[in-house]
């Protein structure tokens, strides 16, 4: 989502003192003998970060409406009439139903830590109602593309990043193309959530094991609370080596920063760590140019699940393994969606075969035993 004054989130350090101090205290781990312990303190760090972000957006709206409201106690600000006005403002802004439900849920969750003696269930109930009646703002069927075509596009971007002389082109655009192509190919083969993708760093989440890289993301950093532990896709081993030895150093060298260079895997055009928002914008921009419609990062998870459900409908449990679904119901939704999309995908397959008519090889989907036909980049060809 494009950052605008309307959807800005007030960072924790700028919260009103009472809110900041009570929130910080409320999310601290509690003793098992503490009878006042509540659910908020037991949430995963990534979930707490989401509540903090959503509550910051609520504070931003209050400040824009009437700055003096921030002088009130947190609970006194969250009146039903004011929450209705906030909901109406989000509707005028054109936000998706699921987004609005999440923002209101964040208010209830944060207030549960800030003023735990109050009953905030009515706010939670309002969020649940919006969520239950929500309709997707985007038609996912118009966004999804065949996995093989998207993977092929990723390889094509990498192939176009040809070194010139003793380095890359003066603007560093070849390195950016290679980085973006590797990112898109990776998302098809290992569709991590965006914040986990942005968090990958050498030695922290990404470690060299023998001749390959291993991905390890602790449960406290994942949405489901489950650890992610898997091999870097073998189909991208050579591309990873080239990125680390040629293109990543080129990006780091473009704008040297003070102090040690970032260890983040994905380096921005300014030589720093790419934020999750920057990753979102980059993937959307590249895919929109290629396919006419932007494929946002989360849609790659739908592509992965839909392909498994289409090619191996008897193995819908594999969707849970790859995407980290807690409930089989979530996986079954992708299965049902795949059945309805099957006819349209047959048409797309003909176009995909023509595009991949030369230089094709079969590669396996990690942990799923499925095959996709795609090109492998050959340097110098």
C-alpha positions as CSV (number, residue, x, y, z in Angstrom):
1,X,0.0,0.0,0.0
2,X,1.3,3.4,-0.9
3,X,2.3,5.4,2.2
4,X,0.1,8.5,2.6
5,X,-0.7,10.8,5.5
6,X,-4.0,8.9,5.9
7,X,-2.5,5.4,6.4
8,X,0.7,6.5,8.3
9,X,1.3,4.7,11.5
10,X,2.7,6.7,14.4
11,X,5.8,4.8,15.6
12,X,5.9,3.6,19.2
13,X,8.4,6.2,20.3
14,X,5.9,9.0,19.3
15,X,2.9,7.5,21.1
16,X,1.4,9.4,24.0
17,X,3.5,8.6,27.1
18,X,0.7,6.7,28.9
19,X,0.0,4.5,25.8
20,X,3.7,3.8,25.2
21,X,4.5,2.9,28.8
22,X,1.5,0.8,29.4
23,X,1.9,-1.0,26.0
24,X,5.5,-1.7,26.7
25,X,4.7,-3.1,30.2
26,X,1.6,-5.0,28.9
27,X,3.5,-7.1,26.3
28,X,6.3,-8.2,28.7
29,X,6.4,-12.0,29.3
30,X,4.6,-12.9,32.5
31,X,5.3,-15.5,35.2
32,X,3.3,-18.6,34.9
33,X,2.1,-17.8,38.5
34,X,0.9,-14.4,37.5
35,X,-2.9,-14.6,37.7
36,X,-3.2,-11.3,35.9
37,X,-1.4,-12.6,32.8
38,X,-3.4,-12.0,29.7
39,X,-3.4,-13.3,26.1
40,X,-1.6,-10.2,24.7
41,X,1.6,-10.9,26.5
42,X,1.7,-14.4,25.1
43,X,1.3,-13.4,21.4
44,X,4.1,-13.9,18.9
45,X,6.4,-10.9,18.4
46,X,5.3,-10.6,14.8
47,X,1.7,-10.4,15.9
48,X,2.5,-7.8,18.5
49,X,4.3,-5.8,15.9
50,X,1.1,-5.9,13.8
51,X,-1.0,-4.7,16.7
52,X,1.5,-1.9,17.3
53,X,1.3,-0.8,13.7
54,X,-2.5,-0.9,13.6
55,X,-2.8,1.1,16.8
56,X,-0.3,3.6,15.5
57,X,-2.6,4.1,12.5
58,X,-5.5,4.7,14.9
59,X,-3.4,7.3,16.8
60,X,-2.6,9.0,13.5
61,X,-6.2,9.3,12.5
62,X,-7.1,10.7,15.9
63,X,-4.3,13.3,15.6
64,X,-5.6,14.3,12.1
65,X,-9.2,14.6,13.4
66,X,-8.5,16.4,16.6
67,X,-5.0,16.5,18.2
68,X,-6.5,17.2,21.7
69,X,-8.0,13.7,21.6
70,X,-4.5,12.3,22.3
71,X,-4.6,14.0,25.7
72,X,-7.4,11.6,26.8
73,X,-6.9,8.2,28.3
74,X,-6.8,5.5,25.6
75,X,-10.1,4.0,26.6
76,X,-11.9,7.3,26.6
77,X,-10.8,7.9,23.0
78,X,-12.2,4.6,21.8
79,X,-15.9,5.4,22.0
80,X,-18.4,3.7,19.7
81,X,-19.2,6.9,17.9
82,X,-15.5,7.6,17.3
83,X,-14.9,4.1,16.1
84,X,-17.8,4.4,13.7
85,X,-16.3,7.6,12.4
86,X,-12.9,5.9,12.0
87,X,-14.6,3.0,10.1
88,X,-16.4,5.5,7.8
89,X,-13.1,7.3,7.1
90,X,-11.5,4.0,6.1
91,X,-14.4,3.3,3.7
92,X,-14.0,6.7,2.1
93,X,-10.3,6.0,1.7
94,X,-11.2,2.9,-0.3
95,X,-9.5,0.4,2.0
96,X,-10.3,-3.3,1.6
97,X,-12.7,-4.9,4.2
98,X,-10.0,-7.2,5.5
99,X,-7.7,-4.3,6.0
100,X,-10.4,-2.4,7.9
101,X,-11.1,-5.4,10.1
102,X,-7.4,-5.8,10.9
103,X,-7.1,-2.1,11.9
104,X,-10.1,-2.3,14.3
105,X,-8.9,-5.6,15.6
106,X,-5.5,-3.9,16.3
107,X,-7.2,-1.3,18.4
108,X,-8.9,-3.9,20.6
109,X,-5.7,-5.9,20.9
110,X,-3.5,-2.9,21.9
111,X,-6.1,-1.6,24.4
112,X,-6.1,-5.1,25.9
113,X,-2.5,-4.5,26.9
114,X,-2.8,-0.8,27.6
115,X,-5.9,-0.9,29.8
116,X,-6.4,-4.6,30.6
117,X,-9.1,-4.0,33.2
118,X,-11.6,-2.8,30.6
119,X,-13.7,-5.1,28.4
120,X,-12.8,-4.4,24.8
121,X,-14.8,-7.3,23.4
122,X,-17.3,-5.0,21.6
123,X,-14.5,-3.6,19.5
124,X,-13.2,-7.1,18.7
125,X,-16.8,-8.2,17.8
126,X,-17.1,-5.2,15.4
127,X,-13.8,-6.3,13.7
128,X,-15.1,-9.9,13.5
129,X,-18.3,-8.7,11.8
130,X,-16.5,-6.7,9.2
131,X,-14.2,-9.7,8.6
132,X,-17.1,-12.2,8.3
133,X,-18.9,-10.0,5.7
134,X,-15.7,-9.0,3.9
135,X,-15.4,-9.3,0.2
136,X,-12.0,-9.3,-1.5
137,X,-11.2,-6.0,-3.0
138,X,-9.0,-7.7,-5.7
139,X,-10.2,-10.5,-7.9
140,X,-7.4,-13.0,-7.3
141,X,-8.4,-14.9,-10.4
142,X,-7.3,-11.9,-12.5
143,X,-4.0,-11.6,-10.7
144,X,-2.8,-15.2,-10.6
145,X,-0.5,-16.4,-13.4
146,X,0.8,-19.9,-14.1
147,X,3.7,-20.6,-11.8
148,X,5.9,-21.7,-14.7
149,X,5.4,-18.3,-16.5
150,X,6.2,-16.3,-13.4
151,X,9.3,-18.4,-12.7
152,X,10.3,-18.0,-16.3
153,X,10.0,-14.2,-16.0
154,X,12.3,-14.3,-12.9
155,X,14.9,-16.1,-14.9
156,X,14.5,-13.7,-17.8
157,X,15.2,-10.7,-15.6
158,X,18.4,-12.4,-14.3
159,X,19.5,-13.3,-17.8
160,X,19.2,-9.7,-18.8
161,X,21.6,-8.6,-16.1
162,X,24.8,-9.1,-18.1
163,X,28.0,-7.7,-16.6
164,X,29.8,-5.1,-18.6
165,X,33.6,-4.7,-18.4
166,X,34.9,-5.0,-14.8
167,X,31.4,-4.4,-13.3
168,X,27.9,-3.6,-14.1
169,X,26.3,-0.7,-16.0
170,X,27.0,2.7,-14.4
171,X,23.6,3.1,-13.0
172,X,23.6,-0.4,-11.4
173,X,20.3,-1.3,-13.2
174,X,21.6,-4.7,-14.2
175,X,22.1,-5.6,-10.6
176,X,18.6,-4.4,-9.7
177,X,17.2,-6.5,-12.5
178,X,19.1,-9.5,-11.3
179,X,18.0,-8.9,-7.7
180,X,14.4,-8.5,-8.7
181,X,14.5,-11.6,-10.9
182,X,16.0,-13.7,-8.1
183,X,13.4,-12.4,-5.7
184,X,10.5,-13.3,-8.0
185,X,11.9,-16.7,-8.8
186,X,12.4,-17.4,-5.1
187,X,8.9,-16.4,-4.2
188,X,7.5,-18.9,-6.7
189,X,9.7,-21.7,-5.2
190,X,9.5,-20.7,-1.6
191,X,6.6,-18.3,-1.0
192,X,7.5,-16.7,2.3
193,X,5.4,-14.0,3.8
194,X,6.7,-10.5,3.0
195,X,8.1,-9.6,6.4
196,X,9.9,-12.9,6.6
197,X,11.3,-12.4,3.1
198,X,12.6,-8.9,4.1
199,X,14.1,-10.3,7.3
200,X,16.5,-12.7,5.6
201,X,20.1,-11.8,6.3
202,X,23.4,-13.6,5.9
203,X,24.1,-15.4,9.1
204,X,20.6,-14.6,10.5
205,X,17.9,-16.6,8.8
206,X,20.1,-17.6,6.0
207,X,23.2,-19.8,6.7
208,X,25.6,-21.7,4.5
209,X,25.5,-25.4,5.1
210,X,28.1,-27.2,3.0
211,X,27.5,-26.3,-0.6
212,X,24.1,-24.8,-0.2
213,X,22.2,-22.2,1.9
214,X,19.7,-23.0,4.6
215,X,16.7,-20.9,5.6
216,X,15.8,-20.9,9.3
217,X,13.2,-18.4,10.7
218,X,12.2,-18.9,14.4
219,X,8.6,-19.4,15.3
220,X,8.4,-16.1,17.2
221,X,9.0,-14.3,13.9
222,X,6.3,-16.2,11.9
223,X,2.6,-15.5,11.7
224,X,1.7,-19.0,12.8
225,X,4.3,-19.3,15.5
226,X,5.9,-22.3,13.7
227,X,9.6,-22.3,12.8
228,X,10.4,-22.3,9.1
229,X,13.4,-24.5,8.3
230,X,14.1,-25.4,4.7
231,X,16.8,-25.5,2.0
232,X,17.3,-22.5,-0.3
233,X,15.8,-23.8,-3.6
234,X,18.4,-25.8,-5.4
235,X,17.2,-24.4,-8.7
236,X,18.5,-21.0,-7.6
237,X,21.9,-22.1,-6.2
238,X,23.9,-20.7,-9.1
239,X,21.8,-17.6,-9.2
240,X,22.4,-17.1,-5.5
241,X,26.1,-17.5,-5.9
242,X,26.2,-14.9,-8.7
243,X,24.0,-12.5,-6.7
244,X,26.3,-12.7,-3.7
245,X,29.5,-12.4,-5.6
246,X,28.6,-9.9,-8.3
247,X,25.3,-8.1,-7.9
248,X,24.8,-7.6,-4.2
249,X,28.3,-6.2,-3.7
250,X,27.6,-3.8,-6.7
251,X,24.5,-2.6,-4.9
252,X,26.3,-2.1,-1.6
253,X,29.0,-0.1,-3.4
254,X,26.7,2.3,-5.1
255,X,26.0,4.4,-2.0
256,X,28.5,3.5,0.8
257,X,27.0,4.0,4.2
258,X,28.7,4.8,7.5
259,X,29.5,1.9,9.7
260,X,29.3,-1.8,8.7
261,X,27.3,-2.7,5.6
262,X,24.0,-4.4,5.9
263,X,23.9,-8.1,6.2
264,X,20.4,-8.2,4.7
265,X,20.0,-10.5,1.7
266,X,18.0,-8.0,-0.3
267,X,19.9,-4.7,-0.8
268,X,18.1,-1.5,-1.9
269,X,19.1,0.8,-4.7
270,X,20.6,3.0,-2.0
271,X,22.8,0.3,-0.6
272,X,20.8,-0.5,2.5
273,X,18.3,-3.1,3.6
274,X,15.1,-3.4,1.5
275,X,12.0,-2.9,3.6
276,X,9.0,-5.1,3.3
277,X,7.2,-2.2,1.6
278,X,10.0,-1.7,-0.9
279,X,9.8,-5.4,-1.7
280,X,6.1,-5.1,-2.2
281,X,6.4,-2.2,-4.6
282,X,9.3,-3.8,-6.5
283,X,7.5,-7.1,-7.1
284,X,4.3,-5.4,-8.1
285,X,6.0,-3.0,-10.5
286,X,8.0,-5.7,-12.2
287,X,5.1,-8.1,-12.6
288,X,2.7,-5.4,-13.8
289,X,5.0,-4.6,-16.7
290,X,5.3,-8.2,-17.7
291,X,1.8,-9.5,-17.1
292,X,-0.3,-6.4,-17.3
293,X,-1.5,-6.9,-13.7
294,X,0.6,-6.6,-10.6
295,X,1.2,-9.8,-8.7
296,X,1.6,-8.7,-5.1
297,X,3.9,-10.8,-2.9
298,X,1.1,-12.6,-1.0
299,X,-0.4,-13.7,-4.3
300,X,2.6,-15.9,-4.8
301,X,1.4,-18.0,-1.9
302,X,-1.9,-18.4,-3.8
303,X,-0.1,-19.4,-6.9
304,X,1.9,-22.1,-5.0
305,X,-1.2,-23.5,-3.2
306,X,-3.3,-23.4,-6.3
307,X,-0.7,-25.2,-8.4
308,X,-0.4,-28.0,-5.8
309,X,-4.2,-28.3,-5.5
310,X,-4.5,-28.4,-9.3
311,X,-1.7,-30.9,-10.1
312,X,-1.9,-33.0,-7.0
313,X,-5.5,-32.7,-5.5
314,X,-5.0,-35.7,-3.4
315,X,-2.1,-34.0,-1.5
316,X,-3.8,-30.8,-0.2
317,X,-2.0,-31.4,3.1
318,X,1.2,-30.4,1.3
319,X,-0.2,-26.9,1.1
320,X,-0.2,-26.8,4.8
321,X,3.5,-27.8,4.9
322,X,4.7,-25.2,2.3
323,X,2.5,-22.3,3.4
324,X,2.5,-23.0,7.1
325,X,-1.3,-23.2,7.4
326,X,-2.5,-24.0,10.9
327,X,-5.8,-25.4,9.7
328,X,-6.6,-27.7,6.8
329,X,-9.7,-25.5,6.1
330,X,-7.3,-22.8,4.8
331,X,-5.7,-25.3,2.5
332,X,-9.0,-26.6,1.3
333,X,-10.1,-23.1,0.2
334,X,-7.2,-23.1,-2.2
335,X,-8.2,-26.6,-3.4
336,X,-11.8,-25.4,-4.2
337,X,-10.4,-22.2,-5.8
338,X,-8.1,-24.4,-8.0
339,X,-11.0,-26.5,-9.3
340,X,-12.9,-23.4,-10.4
341,X,-9.8,-22.0,-12.1
342,X,-8.7,-25.2,-13.8
343,X,-10.4,-24.5,-17.2
344,X,-8.8,-21.0,-17.5
345,X,-5.4,-22.4,-16.6
346,X,-5.6,-24.9,-19.5
347,X,-5.8,-22.0,-21.9
348,X,-2.8,-20.3,-20.2
349,X,-0.8,-23.6,-20.5
350,X,-0.8,-23.4,-24.2
351,X,0.6,-19.9,-24.1
352,X,3.2,-21.0,-21.6
353,X,4.3,-24.0,-23.7
354,X,5.0,-21.8,-26.7
355,X,7.0,-19.4,-24.6
356,X,9.1,-22.1,-23.1
357,X,9.5,-24.1,-26.3
358,X,13.3,-23.9,-26.2
359,X,15.9,-24.7,-23.6
360,X,13.5,-26.3,-21.0
361,X,14.2,-28.6,-18.1
362,X,12.1,-30.1,-15.4
363,X,12.6,-28.9,-11.8
364,X,10.9,-30.1,-8.6
365,X,8.9,-28.0,-6.2
366,X,10.6,-28.2,-2.8
367,X,8.9,-30.7,-0.5
368,X,6.0,-31.2,-2.9
369,X,7.3,-33.6,-5.5
370,X,5.7,-31.5,-8.3
371,X,7.3,-30.6,-11.6
372,X,7.3,-27.3,-13.5
373,X,8.9,-26.8,-16.9
374,X,11.0,-23.7,-17.1
375,X,14.2,-22.3,-18.5
376,X,17.4,-22.3,-16.7
377,X,19.5,-19.2,-17.2
378,X,22.7,-19.9,-19.2
379,X,25.3,-17.2,-18.8
380,X,26.7,-16.0,-22.1
381,X,23.8,-17.3,-24.2
